[in-house]
């Protein structure tokens, strides 16, 4: 379900799932990048925020996205991704570049 964008990962429950933690996070990141299901919304409201009656704000969104990639959202602290794992090419990259998308450090990721 996470891989198809039909569910999100509740990070507070991952503590007991060390063997599958990276798989869940990677599946969620893939669904988010591909804008599948839940991630197809312009400003998705996380389920825990929805239940509390909170609306998503740009500030909350920025906190959940790695600032190294300002053109799209990659959640921070994901397992390493390669250019073949994402659908984007020739995008802006700010340092530090935790996934190494900008190999020549010219500020443009996945050029090849």
C-alpha positions as CSV (number, residue, x, y, z in Angstrom):
1,X,0.0,0.0,0.0
2,X,2.8,2.4,0.8
3,X,4.5,1.7,-2.5
4,X,1.3,2.5,-4.4
5,X,0.7,5.8,-2.4
6,X,-2.3,4.3,-0.6
7,X,-0.7,4.6,2.8
8,X,2.0,6.7,4.5
9,X,4.7,5.6,6.9
10,X,4.1,6.4,10.5
11,X,7.8,7.0,11.5
12,X,7.1,6.6,15.2
13,X,6.2,3.0,14.6
14,X,9.4,2.1,12.7
15,X,11.5,1.7,15.8
16,X,10.6,-1.9,16.1
17,X,10.9,-2.6,12.3
18,X,14.7,-2.3,11.8
19,X,14.7,-5.0,9.1
20,X,12.0,-3.4,7.0
21,X,12.4,0.3,7.9
22,X,14.4,1.2,4.8
23,X,12.0,-0.6,2.6
24,X,9.0,1.3,3.9
25,X,10.8,4.7,3.7
26,X,12.0,3.9,0.1
27,X,8.6,2.8,-1.0
28,X,7.1,6.0,0.4
29,X,9.7,8.2,-1.3
30,X,9.1,6.4,-4.6
31,X,5.4,6.9,-4.4
32,X,5.9,10.6,-3.4
33,X,8.3,11.3,-6.3
34,X,5.9,9.5,-8.8
35,X,2.9,11.4,-7.2
36,X,0.9,8.2,-6.7
37,X,-2.3,8.0,-4.6
38,X,-2.1,10.2,-1.5
39,X,1.0,12.0,-3.0
40,X,-1.0,13.2,-6.0
41,X,-2.5,16.0,-4.0
42,X,-1.1,19.5,-4.3
43,X,-0.6,19.9,-0.6
44,X,-1.3,16.6,1.1
45,X,-2.4,16.7,4.7
46,X,-0.8,14.0,6.7
47,X,-3.3,11.6,8.3
48,X,-2.2,12.4,11.9
49,X,-2.7,16.2,11.1
50,X,-6.0,15.6,9.5
51,X,-7.3,13.7,12.5
52,X,-6.3,16.7,14.7
53,X,-8.0,19.1,12.3
54,X,-4.7,20.7,11.2
55,X,-4.2,21.8,7.7
56,X,-0.9,21.5,5.9
57,X,1.1,24.6,5.6
58,X,4.1,25.5,3.4
59,X,6.2,25.6,6.6
60,X,5.3,22.1,7.5
61,X,5.9,20.9,4.0
62,X,9.4,22.4,3.9
63,X,10.3,20.7,7.1
64,X,9.4,17.3,5.6
65,X,11.5,17.9,2.4
66,X,15.2,17.8,2.1
67,X,16.3,21.4,1.3
68,X,19.1,20.1,-1.0
69,X,16.4,19.5,-3.7
70,X,14.3,22.6,-3.9
71,X,12.4,21.7,-7.1
72,X,10.7,18.6,-5.7
73,X,10.2,16.9,-2.3
74,X,12.5,14.1,-1.1
75,X,11.9,13.4,2.6
76,X,15.1,13.7,4.6
77,X,16.9,10.7,6.1
78,X,15.9,8.3,3.3
79,X,18.2,5.5,2.2
80,X,20.5,6.5,-0.6
81,X,18.8,7.1,-4.0
82,X,20.3,7.2,-7.4
83,X,19.2,9.1,-10.5
84,X,17.6,6.0,-11.9
85,X,15.4,5.9,-8.7
86,X,13.7,9.3,-9.5
87,X,11.9,10.6,-12.6
88,X,13.6,14.0,-12.5
89,X,16.6,15.2,-14.6
90,X,18.6,18.4,-14.7
91,X,17.2,19.9,-11.4
92,X,18.7,22.3,-8.9
93,X,20.8,20.8,-6.1
94,X,22.0,22.7,-3.0
95,X,24.9,21.4,-1.0
96,X,25.1,19.2,1.0
97,X,23.8,16.6,-1.6
98,X,23.1,13.5,0.5
99,X,22.2,11.4,-2.4
100,X,25.1,12.5,-4.7
101,X,22.8,13.5,-7.6
102,X,25.2,16.4,-8.4
103,X,28.4,14.5,-9.1
104,X,30.3,17.4,-10.6
105,X,29.0,19.8,-8.0
106,X,27.8,22.4,-10.5
107,X,24.4,22.7,-8.9
108,X,22.5,20.6,-11.4
109,X,21.5,17.0,-10.6
110,X,21.1,14.0,-12.8
111,X,22.5,15.6,-15.9
112,X,23.3,12.4,-17.7
